[in-house]
Amino acid sequence: MGRAVLAVLVLANVLYLAWTLGGLALFGTVPARLTETEPHRMGQQIRPELLQIVPEPSAPR
């Protein structure tokens, strides 16, 4: 019983690794990070010129 559970967990991990690296693209399963590119994401932004990065105030000691 324990070996079967271990085998299933190892198989699940191998399949997950293959999926995250894009190895299962042949079967039509591709993680979103491999299909989205930066130019596409830049086009989805709404008014990016309004973004302002402000420094975090230093914490009192």
Protein Blocks (a to p, Z undefined) as FASTA:
>chain_A
ZZmmmmmmmmmmmmmmmmmnopmmmnopacfklmpcfklmmmmpghkllpccdddddddZ
Z
